[in-house]
Every structure is written in structure tokens, then in C-alpha cells.
Amino acid sequence: MRFIKPGLRNSISALLGTEVRKSSPEALEPVRQAMLAVLGEEGARLHPQLSRKLRYLHDAHALWYARADVVAALSSMHGEFKAVSMVQSLTPVFKGLVPKSLMDASSRQRH
């Protein structure tokens, strides 16, 4: 017998989760600018949809997961090894905006 219905539990988690995940635009702007800087003018020209996406994402988690798209775009220009290295250099700008577990997982993949 379930005491808490799954729908109610999911609703509460969703409510709490969105509050935790909200980030102020001021906190996200350095992250956004760092990601656009890594993409560069050439990358923005070759991948305009990605550039637009980075400009309009309003969530630190969404920007964190957009790193995969940045790696894909940079790989076509610089090769995969350099692209991964460039995107890994962005990890410190996410400090305090995404859970430490995500950042730790990212650093473990590097080794």
C-alpha cells in the first residue's frame, strides 16, 4: 500500500526542483559569455543555431548540458581532443550553479 501517490510526489518534486534550479540572469551571464567566447566568432558563424541557443537558455543546467553541443561544434573546427579540452575549461564558471556531483563527474571523464 502506498501512502504517497506517485503523482503527488512528482508534483512536489517538480515544484521544489524548479525553485532550486532558478538562477538569476546576473549569475548566468558570465557562464553564457564564457561559452560564447569558447565557441568564438567562427563557431558562431558556422553554427548560428547553437549561438542563438546559448544566448537564450535561462537555466544553469540547460547551459551545462549544452556543453555537448559546443563540443560537437568545436570538434568540426578543431578536432575532438582540443574541443573537449576547450569545453572542460568552462567547468569553473559553473561553480555554485550546478550540483558538485555534475562537476565531479565531468572531471572524472577527463582522466
N, CA, C and O atoms as CSV, one atom per row, in Angstrom:
chain,resi,resn,atom,element,x,y,z
A,1,MET,N,N,0.837,-1.183,0.000
A,1,MET,CA,C,0.000,0.000,0.000
A,1,MET,C,C,0.885,1.250,0.000
A,1,MET,O,O,1.796,1.385,0.817
A,2,ARG,N,N,0.603,2.135,-0.910
A,2,ARG,CA,C,1.374,3.375,-0.999
A,2,ARG,C,C,0.698,4.460,-0.180
A,2,ARG,O,O,-0.514,4.663,-0.260
A,3,PHE,N,N,1.508,5.150,0.609
A,3,PHE,CA,C,0.983,6.244,1.405
A,3,PHE,C,C,0.997,7.556,0.631
A,3,PHE,O,O,0.122,8.403,0.811
A,4,ILE,N,N,1.993,7.715,-0.225
A,4,ILE,CA,C,2.078,8.916,-1.049
A,4,ILE,C,C,1.935,8.493,-2.502
A,4,ILE,O,O,2.704,7.676,-3.008
A,5,LYS,N,N,0.963,9.051,-3.142
A,5,LYS,CA,C,0.728,8.703,-4.543
A,5,LYS,C,C,1.864,9.251,-5.406
A,5,LYS,O,O,2.356,10.352,-5.159
A,6,PRO,N,N,2.283,8.483,-6.424
A,6,PRO,CA,C,3.398,8.931,-7.280
A,6,PRO,C,C,3.153,10.292,-7.920
A,6,PRO,O,O,4.080,11.093,-8.040
A,7,GLY,N,N,1.925,10.560,-8.331
A,7,GLY,CA,C,1.630,11.846,-8.965
A,7,GLY,C,C,1.864,13.013,-8.028
A,7,GLY,O,O,2.393,14.048,-8.435
A,8,LEU,N,N,1.468,12.847,-6.764
A,8,LEU,CA,C,1.672,13.896,-5.778
A,8,LEU,C,C,3.158,14.077,-5.487
A,8,LEU,O,O,3.650,15.202,-5.392
A,9,ARG,N,N,3.869,12.954,-5.347
A,9,ARG,CA,C,5.309,13.025,-5.079
A,9,ARG,C,C,6.027,13.717,-6.226
A,9,ARG,O,O,6.907,14.546,-5.993
A,10,ASN,N,N,5.667,13.393,-7.454
A,10,ASN,CA,C,6.293,14.024,-8.616
A,10,ASN,C,C,5.952,15.505,-8.689
A,10,ASN,O,O,6.786,16.318,-9.086
A,11,SER,N,N,4.732,15.857,-8.307
A,11,SER,CA,C,4.337,17.269,-8.319
A,11,SER,C,C,5.146,18.065,-7.316
A,11,SER,O,O,5.603,19.170,-7.612
A,12,ILE,N,N,5.321,17.507,-6.136
A,12,ILE,CA,C,6.100,18.199,-5.106
A,12,ILE,C,C,7.549,18.326,-5.551
A,12,ILE,O,O,8.158,19.384,-5.386
A,13,SER,N,N,8.102,17.268,-6.109
A,13,SER,CA,C,9.486,17.322,-6.595
A,13,SER,C,C,9.629,18.361,-7.696
A,13,SER,O,O,10.615,19.097,-7.739
A,14,ALA,N,N,8.663,18.420,-8.569
A,14,ALA,CA,C,8.715,19.386,-9.662
A,14,ALA,C,C,8.671,20.809,-9.120
A,14,ALA,O,O,9.396,21.687,-9.588
A,15,LEU,N,N,7.820,21.022,-8.139
A,15,LEU,CA,C,7.737,22.357,-7.546
A,15,LEU,C,C,9.034,22.743,-6.857
A,15,LEU,O,O,9.534,23.853,-7.041
A,16,LEU,N,N,9.575,21.835,-6.070
A,16,LEU,CA,C,10.820,22.127,-5.375
A,16,LEU,C,C,11.985,22.222,-6.340
A,16,LEU,O,O,12.866,23.067,-6.178
A,17,GLY,N,N,11.992,21.363,-7.334
A,17,GLY,CA,C,13.096,21.336,-8.286
A,17,GLY,C,C,13.225,22.612,-9.086
A,17,GLY,O,O,14.340,23.076,-9.325
A,18,THR,N,N,12.104,23.197,-9.510
A,18,THR,CA,C,12.195,24.417,-10.304
A,18,THR,C,C,12.704,25.571,-9.468
A,18,THR,O,O,13.414,26.436,-9.981
A,19,GLU,N,N,12.360,25.603,-8.204
A,19,GLU,CA,C,12.826,26.689,-7.353
A,19,GLU,C,C,14.331,26.597,-7.153
A,19,GLU,O,O,15.028,27.612,-7.167
A,20,VAL,N,N,14.827,25.387,-6.970
A,20,VAL,CA,C,16.256,25.198,-6.772
A,20,VAL,C,C,17.026,25.513,-8.051
A,20,VAL,O,O,18.142,26.030,-7.994
A,21,ARG,N,N,16.435,25.204,-9.202
A,21,ARG,CA,C,17.150,25.350,-10.464
A,21,ARG,C,C,17.115,26.760,-11.026
A,21,ARG,O,O,17.838,27.051,-11.979
A,22,LYS,N,N,16.296,27.647,-10.468
A,22,LYS,CA,C,16.255,29.016,-10.980
A,22,LYS,C,C,17.574,29.710,-10.674
A,22,LYS,O,O,18.081,29.649,-9.554
A,23,SER,N,N,18.105,30.356,-11.666
A,23,SER,CA,C,19.335,31.126,-11.482
A,23,SER,C,C,19.080,32.536,-11.966
A,23,SER,O,O,18.355,32.750,-12.938
A,24,SER,N,N,19.670,33.480,-11.294
A,24,SER,CA,C,19.484,34.869,-11.711
A,24,SER,C,C,20.218,35.102,-13.026
A,24,SER,O,O,21.249,34.483,-13.289
A,25,PRO,N,N,19.687,35.987,-13.838
A,25,PRO,CA,C,20.356,36.307,-15.102
A,25,PRO,C,C,21.784,36.814,-14.879
A,25,PRO,O,O,22.674,36.559,-15.691
A,26,GLU,N,N,21.992,37.530,-13.777
A,26,GLU,CA,C,23.328,38.047,-13.477
A,26,GLU,C,C,24.316,36.911,-13.215
A,26,GLU,O,O,25.492,37.012,-13.564
A,27,ALA,N,N,23.839,35.845,-12.607
A,27,ALA,CA,C,24.712,34.701,-12.318
A,27,ALA,C,C,25.010,33.898,-13.577
A,27,ALA,O,O,26.085,33.314,-13.709
A,28,LEU,N,N,24.052,33.873,-14.504
A,28,LEU,CA,C,24.231,33.078,-15.725
A,28,LEU,C,C,25.045,33.797,-16.797
A,28,LEU,O,O,25.658,33.151,-17.647
A,29,GLU,N,N,25.053,35.111,-16.764
A,29,GLU,CA,C,25.703,35.871,-17.838
A,29,GLU,C,C,27.190,35.542,-17.999
A,29,GLU,O,O,27.644,35.396,-19.134
A,30,PRO,N,N,27.972,35.417,-16.917
A,30,PRO,CA,C,29.378,35.037,-17.103
A,30,PRO,C,C,29.533,33.650,-17.750
A,30,PRO,O,O,30.448,33.420,-18.541
A,31,VAL,N,N,28.630,32.744,-17.402
A,31,VAL,CA,C,28.669,31.398,-17.997
A,31,VAL,C,C,28.363,31.490,-19.486
A,31,VAL,O,O,29.069,30.924,-20.321
A,32,ARG,N,N,27.308,32.207,-19.793
A,32,ARG,CA,C,26.896,32.371,-21.196
A,32,ARG,C,C,28.022,32.998,-22.020
A,32,ARG,O,O,28.336,32.528,-23.114
A,33,GLN,N,N,28.628,34.064,-21.485
A,33,GLN,CA,C,29.698,34.747,-22.206
A,33,GLN,C,C,30.925,33.851,-22.382
A,33,GLN,O,O,31.581,33.888,-23.423
A,34,ALA,N,N,31.232,33.053,-21.368
A,34,ALA,CA,C,32.365,32.132,-21.470
A,34,ALA,C,C,32.112,31.079,-22.548
A,34,ALA,O,O,33.010,30.738,-23.317
A,35,MET,N,N,30.894,30.576,-22.596
A,35,MET,CA,C,30.571,29.566,-23.608
A,35,MET,C,C,30.615,30.165,-25.012
A,35,MET,O,O,31.113,29.536,-25.946
A,36,LEU,N,N,30.095,31.376,-25.154
A,36,LEU,CA,C,30.147,32.037,-26.465
A,36,LEU,C,C,31.577,32.367,-26.860
A,36,LEU,O,O,31.926,32.308,-28.039
A,37,ALA,N,N,32.406,32.714,-25.882
A,37,ALA,CA,C,33.815,33.012,-26.168
A,37,ALA,C,C,34.547,31.766,-26.652
A,37,ALA,O,O,35.356,31.832,-27.578
A,38,VAL,N,N,34.257,30.623,-26.015
A,38,VAL,CA,C,34.887,29.371,-26.446
A,38,VAL,C,C,34.431,29.009,-27.854
A,38,VAL,O,O,35.226,28.533,-28.665
A,39,LEU,N,N,33.163,29.232,-28.140
A,39,LEU,CA,C,32.646,28.960,-29.487
A,39,LEU,C,C,33.322,29.886,-30.501
A,39,LEU,O,O,33.641,29.467,-31.613
A,40,GLY,N,N,33.534,31.128,-30.116
A,40,GLY,CA,C,34.234,32.070,-30.980
A,40,GLY,C,C,33.380,32.597,-32.119
A,40,GLY,O,O,32.278,32.111,-32.372
A,41,GLU,N,N,33.910,33.595,-32.794
A,41,GLU,CA,C,33.189,34.203,-33.919
A,41,GLU,C,C,32.992,33.214,-35.057
A,41,GLU,O,O,31.920,33.139,-35.657
A,42,GLU,N,N,34.046,32.457,-35.342
A,42,GLU,CA,C,33.962,31.479,-36.432
A,42,GLU,C,C,32.924,30.407,-36.114
A,42,GLU,O,O,32.126,30.030,-36.971
A,43,GLY,N,N,32.942,29.925,-34.882
A,43,GLY,CA,C,31.964,28.919,-34.465
A,43,GLY,C,C,30.547,29.452,-34.512
A,43,GLY,O,O,29.627,28.746,-34.926
A,44,ALA,N,N,30.363,30.699,-34.089
A,44,ALA,CA,C,29.034,31.314,-34.132
A,44,ALA,C,C,28.564,31.476,-35.575
A,44,ALA,O,O,27.378,31.330,-35.869
A,45,ARG,N,N,29.494,31.777,-36.464
A,45,ARG,CA,C,29.140,31.920,-37.886
A,45,ARG,C,C,28.769,30.578,-38.494
A,45,ARG,O,O,27.806,30.479,-39.254
A,46,LEU,N,N,29.542,29.537,-38.156
A,46,LEU,CA,C,29.283,28.206,-38.709
A,46,LEU,C,C,28.101,27.501,-38.048
A,46,LEU,O,O,27.467,26.638,-38.654
A,47,HIS,N,N,27.811,27.875,-36.801
A,47,HIS,CA,C,26.743,27.214,-36.036
A,47,HIS,C,C,25.821,28.264,-35.418
A,47,HIS,O,O,25.788,28.418,-34.197
A,48,PRO,N,N,25.073,28.987,-36.253
A,48,PRO,CA,C,24.236,30.074,-35.728
A,48,PRO,C,C,23.137,29.599,-34.777
A,48,PRO,O,O,22.774,30.318,-33.846
A,49,GLN,N,N,22.606,28.399,-35.001
A,49,GLN,CA,C,21.563,27.896,-34.105
A,49,GLN,C,C,22.117,27.671,-32.699
A,49,GLN,O,O,21.448,27.975,-31.712
A,50,LEU,N,N,23.309,27.152,-32.608
A,50,LEU,CA,C,23.929,26.929,-31.303
A,50,LEU,C,C,24.211,28.263,-30.623
A,50,LEU,O,O,23.989,28.403,-29.420
A,51,SER,N,N,24.687,29.222,-31.363
A,51,SER,CA,C,24.957,30.537,-30.805
A,51,SER,C,C,23.675,31.152,-30.236
A,51,SER,O,O,23.683,31.712,-29.140
A,52,ARG,N,N,22.583,31.045,-30.983
A,52,ARG,CA,C,21.287,31.539,-30.514
A,52,ARG,C,C,20.839,30.795,-29.264
A,52,ARG,O,O,20.355,31.390,-28.301
A,53,LYS,N,N,21.012,29.494,-29.306
A,53,LYS,CA,C,20.613,28.657,-28.166
A,53,LYS,C,C,21.355,29.098,-26.895
A,53,LYS,O,O,20.745,29.243,-25.835
A,54,LEU,N,N,22.652,29.306,-27.006
A,54,LEU,CA,C,23.441,29.717,-25.848
A,54,LEU,C,C,22.999,31.091,-25.338
A,54,LEU,O,O,23.035,31.345,-24.134
A,55,ARG,N,N,22.592,31.953,-26.225
A,55,ARG,CA,C,22.160,33.298,-25.819
A,55,ARG,C,C,20.827,33.295,-25.081
A,55,ARG,O,O,20.567,34.181,-24.267
A,56,TYR,N,N,19.983,32.310,-25.359
A,56,TYR,CA,C,18.628,32.352,-24.820
A,56,TYR,C,C,18.325,31.300,-23.763
A,56,TYR,O,O,17.232,31.322,-23.197
A,57,LEU,N,N,19.235,30.383,-23.470
A,57,LEU,CA,C,18.989,29.441,-22.383
A,57,LEU,C,C,19.022,30.196,-21.060
A,57,LEU,O,O,19.937,30.981,-20.813
A,58,HIS,N,N,18.031,29.962,-20.216
A,58,HIS,CA,C,17.911,30.718,-18.965
A,58,HIS,C,C,18.047,29.842,-17.738
A,58,HIS,O,O,17.492,30.160,-16.686
A,59,ASP,N,N,18.767,28.759,-17.852
A,59,ASP,CA,C,18.901,27.821,-16.750
A,59,ASP,C,C,20.332,27.295,-16.747
A,59,ASP,O,O,20.864,26.926,-17.794
A,60,ALA,N,N,20.945,27.260,-15.585
A,60,ALA,CA,C,22.334,26.792,-15.496
A,60,ALA,C,C,22.459,25.344,-15.951
A,60,ALA,O,O,23.448,24.971,-16.583
A,61,HIS,N,N,21.453,24.525,-15.628
A,61,HIS,CA,C,21.508,23.127,-16.044
A,61,HIS,C,C,21.436,23.012,-17.566
A,61,HIS,O,O,22.142,22.201,-18.166
A,62,ALA,N,N,20.597,23.811,-18.176
A,62,ALA,CA,C,20.483,23.778,-19.637
A,62,ALA,C,C,21.802,24.198,-20.283
A,62,ALA,O,O,22.235,23.600,-21.269
A,63,LEU,N,N,22.434,25.223,-19.727
A,63,LEU,CA,C,23.742,25.633,-20.251
A,63,LEU,C,C,24.779,24.541,-20.027
A,63,LEU,O,O,25.620,24.300,-20.893
A,64,TRP,N,N,24.730,23.880,-18.877
A,64,TRP,CA,C,25.668,22.795,-18.582
A,64,TRP,C,C,25.548,21.700,-19.637
A,64,TRP,O,O,26.553,21.231,-20.170
A,65,TYR,N,N,24.318,21.295,-19.935
A,65,TYR,CA,C,24.127,20.215,-20.903
A,65,TYR,C,C,24.357,20.677,-22.342
A,65,TYR,O,O,24.579,19.846,-23.223
A,66,ALA,N,N,24.310,21.964,-22.591
A,66,ALA,CA,C,24.604,22.483,-23.932
A,66,ALA,C,C,26.093,22.363,-24.257
A,66,ALA,O,O,26.492,22.532,-25.410
A,67,ARG,N,N,26.914,22.073,-23.246
A,67,ARG,CA,C,28.347,21.880,-23.492
A,67,ARG,C,C,28.590,20.787,-24.525
A,67,ARG,O,O,29.545,20.862,-25.298
A,68,ALA,N,N,27.727,19.771,-24.540
A,68,ALA,CA,C,27.882,18.687,-25.531
A,68,ALA,C,C,27.734,19.228,-26.950
A,68,ALA,O,O,28.462,18.823,-27.856
A,69,ASP,N,N,26.787,20.145,-27.136
A,69,ASP,CA,C,26.608,20.758,-28.454
A,69,ASP,C,C,27.815,21.613,-28.830
A,69,ASP,O,O,28.217,21.667,-29.992
A,70,VAL,N,N,28.387,22.282,-27.823
A,70,VAL,CA,C,29.571,23.110,-28.071
A,70,VAL,C,C,30.740,22.216,-28.473
A,70,VAL,O,O,31.495,22.553,-29.385
A,71,VAL,N,N,30.892,21.078,-27.796
A,71,VAL,CA,C,31.967,20.140,-28.159
A,71,VAL,C,C,31.775,19.669,-29.595
A,71,VAL,O,O,32.739,19.605,-30.359
A,72,ALA,N,N,30.557,19.344,-29.965
A,72,ALA,CA,C,30.299,18.871,-31.332
A,72,ALA,C,C,30.656,19.949,-32.354
A,72,ALA,O,O,31.267,19.662,-33.383
A,73,ALA,N,N,30.271,21.183,-32.062
A,73,ALA,CA,C,30.571,22.275,-32.993
A,73,ALA,C,C,32.072,22.517,-33.087
A,73,ALA,O,O,32.616,22.674,-34.180
A,74,LEU,N,N,32.734,22.546,-31.939
A,74,LEU,CA,C,34.183,22.788,-31.936
A,74,LEU,C,C,34.961,21.629,-32.545
A,74,LEU,O,O,36.024,21.830,-33.132
A,75,SER,N,N,34.435,20.423,-32.406
A,75,SER,CA,C,35.115,19.252,-32.980
A,75,SER,C,C,35.223,19.363,-34.489
A,75,SER,O,O,36.225,18.963,-35.082
A,76,SER,N,N,34.194,19.904,-35.100
A,76,SER,CA,C,34.229,20.046,-36.565
A,76,SER,C,C,35.266,21.075,-36.991
A,76,SER,O,O,35.737,21.047,-38.128
A,77,MET,N,N,35.629,21.990,-36.081
A,77,MET,CA,C,36.589,23.036,-36.420
A,77,MET,C,C,38.008,22.720,-35.950
A,77,MET,O,O,38.974,23.031,-36.647
A,78,HIS,N,N,38.140,22.100,-34.764
A,78,HIS,CA,C,39.452,21.933,-34.150
A,78,HIS,C,C,39.844,20.490,-33.852
A,78,HIS,O,O,40.976,20.231,-33.444
A,79,GLY,N,N,38.937,19.561,-34.048
A,79,GLY,CA,C,39.194,18.191,-33.661
A,79,GLY,C,C,38.640,17.930,-32.263
A,79,GLY,O,O,38.491,18.846,-31.455
A,80,GLU,N,N,38.341,16.664,-31.998
A,80,GLU,CA,C,37.663,16.313,-30.756
A,80,GLU,C,C,38.506,16.577,-29.510
A,80,GLU,O,O,37.991,17.101,-28.522
A,81,PHE,N,N,39.775,16.228,-29.538
A,81,PHE,CA,C,40.618,16.386,-28.348
A,81,PHE,C,C,40.670,17.842,-27.896
A,81,PHE,O,O,40.480,18.141,-26.717
A,82,LYS,N,N,40.927,18.741,-28.834
A,82,LYS,CA,C,41.009,20.158,-28.482
A,82,LYS,C,C,39.641,20.690,-28.069
A,82,LYS,O,O,39.551,21.510,-27.155
A,83,ALA,N,N,38.577,20.238,-28.727
A,83,ALA,CA,C,37.224,20.690,-28.399
A,83,ALA,C,C,36.855,20.311,-26.970
A,83,ALA,O,O,36.317,21.131,-26.226
A,84,VAL,N,N,37.138,19.085,-26.591
A,84,VAL,CA,C,36.835,18.635,-25.227
A,84,VAL,C,C,37.647,19.444,-24.224
A,84,VAL,O,O,37.125,19.857,-23.189
A,85,SER,N,N,38.899,19.666,-24.522
A,85,SER,CA,C,39.755,20.455,-23.640
A,85,SER,C,C,39.220,21.873,-23.476
A,85,SER,O,O,39.207,22.406,-22.366
A,86,MET,N,N,38.786,22.478,-24.558
A,86,MET,CA,C,38.259,23.844,-24.514
A,86,MET,C,C,36.993,23.914,-23.655
A,86,MET,O,O,36.824,24.837,-22.859
A,87,VAL,N,N,36.120,22.942,-23.823
A,87,VAL,CA,C,34.867,22.939,-23.069
A,87,VAL,C,C,35.121,22.583,-21.603
A,87,VAL,O,O,34.442,23.101,-20.716
A,88,GLN,N,N,36.089,21.706,-21.340
A,88,GLN,CA,C,36.423,21.389,-19.954
A,88,GLN,C,C,36.908,22.629,-19.209
A,88,GLN,O,O,36.726,22.736,-17.996
A,89,SER,N,N,37.514,23.549,-19.916
A,89,SER,CA,C,37.996,24.771,-19.275
A,89,SER,C,C,36.842,25.641,-18.770
A,89,SER,O,O,37.068,26.560,-17.983
A,90,LEU,N,N,35.625,25.368,-19.203
A,90,LEU,CA,C,34.456,26.113,-18.760
A,90,LEU,C,C,33.936,25.664,-17.398
A,90,LEU,O,O,33.159,26.382,-16.769
A,91,THR,N,N,34.349,24.502,-16.941
A,91,THR,CA,C,33.799,23.932,-15.715
A,91,THR,C,C,33.833,24.895,-14.524
A,91,THR,O,O,32.831,24.981,-13.813
A,92,PRO,N,N,34.915,25.617,-14.267
A,92,PRO,CA,C,34.920,26.515,-13.100
A,92,PRO,C,C,33.846,27.600,-13.116
A,92,PRO,O,O,33.418,28.039,-12.048
A,93,VAL,N,N,33.400,28.043,-14.278
A,93,VAL,CA,C,32.393,29.107,-14.311
A,93,VAL,C,C,31.022,28.608,-13.864
A,93,VAL,O,O,30.135,29.411,-13.576
A,94,PHE,N,N,30.845,27.302,-13.805
A,94,PHE,CA,C,29.582,26.716,-13.358
A,94,PHE,C,C,29.535,26.499,-11.848
A,94,PHE,O,O,28.508,26.085,-11.311
A,95,LYS,N,N,30.645,26.776,-11.162
A,95,LYS,CA,C,30.712,26.526,-9.724
A,95,LYS,C,C,29.603,27.294,-9.000
A,95,LYS,O,O,29.450,28.504,-9.166
A,96,GLY,N,N,28.844,26.563,-8.202
A,96,GLY,CA,C,27.740,27.147,-7.455
A,96,GLY,C,C,26.431,27.201,-8.217
A,96,GLY,O,O,25.393,27.519,-7.637
A,97,LEU,N,N,26.460,26.897,-9.507
A,97,LEU,CA,C,25.242,26.945,-10.320
A,97,LEU,C,C,24.685,25.563,-10.630
A,97,LEU,O,O,23.481,25.406,-10.830
A,98,VAL,N,N,25.551,24.571,-10.668
A,98,VAL,CA,C,25.121,23.189,-10.883
A,98,VAL,C,C,25.648,22.360,-9.720
A,98,VAL,O,O,26.621,22.744,-9.071
A,99,PRO,N,N,25.009,21.221,-9.454
A,99,PRO,CA,C,25.470,20.394,-8.338
A,99,PRO,C,C,26.924,19.964,-8.502
A,99,PRO,O,O,27.397,19.730,-9.614
A,100,LYS,N,N,27.610,19.867,-7.389
A,100,LYS,CA,C,29.009,19.457,-7.385
A,100,LYS,C,C,29.174,18.081,-8.031
A,100,LYS,O,O,30.194,17.809,-8.664
A,101,SER,N,N,28.180,17.222,-7.871
A,101,SER,CA,C,28.258,15.882,-8.450
A,101,SER,C,C,28.391,15.932,-9.968
A,101,SER,O,O,29.099,15.108,-10.546
A,102,LEU,N,N,27.723,16.887,-10.630
A,102,LEU,CA,C,27.869,17.028,-12.086
A,102,LEU,C,C,29.279,17.465,-12.444
A,102,LEU,O,O,29.884,16.955,-13.387
A,103,MET,N,N,29.789,18.411,-11.681
A,103,MET,CA,C,31.133,18.911,-11.963
A,103,MET,C,C,32.171,17.825,-11.703
A,103,MET,O,O,33.134,17.696,-12.459
A,104,ASP,N,N,31.984,17.040,-10.635
A,104,ASP,CA,C,32.910,15.948,-10.335
A,104,ASP,C,C,32.876,14.878,-11.420
A,104,ASP,O,O,33.917,14.350,-11.812
A,105,ALA,N,N,31.674,14.558,-11.904
A,105,ALA,CA,C,31.551,13.565,-12.970
A,105,ALA,C,C,32.268,14.037,-14.222
A,105,ALA,O,O,32.892,13.243,-14.926
A,106,SER,N,N,32.178,15.319,-14.493
A,106,SER,CA,C,32.843,15.890,-15.662
A,106,SER,C,C,34.364,15.763,-15.545
A,106,SER,O,O,35.040,15.441,-16.522
A,107,SER,N,N,34.895,16.015,-14.352
A,107,SER,CA,C,36.344,15.941,-14.184
A,107,SER,C,C,36.827,14.498,-14.212
A,107,SER,O,O,37.951,14.239,-14.643
A,108,ARG,N,N,36.008,13.557,-13.766
A,108,ARG,CA,C,36.407,12.146,-13.821
A,108,ARG,C,C,36.495,11.654,-15.254
A,108,ARG,O,O,37.348,10.823,-15.567
A,109,GLN,N,N,35.640,12.144,-16.125
A,109,GLN,CA,C,35.642,11.726,-17.520
A,109,GLN,C,C,36.912,12.182,-18.225
A,109,GLN,O,O,37.351,11.562,-19.194
A,110,ARG,N,N,37.487,13.246,-17.745
A,110,ARG,CA,C,38.677,13.815,-18.374
A,110,ARG,C,C,39.877,12.893,-18.203
A,110,ARG,O,O,40.736,12.829,-19.082
A,111,HIS,N,N,39.947,12.185,-17.094
A,111,HIS,CA,C,41.142,11.386,-16.782
A,111,HIS,C,C,41.112,10.058,-17.427
A,111,HIS,O,O,42.044,9.270,-17.261
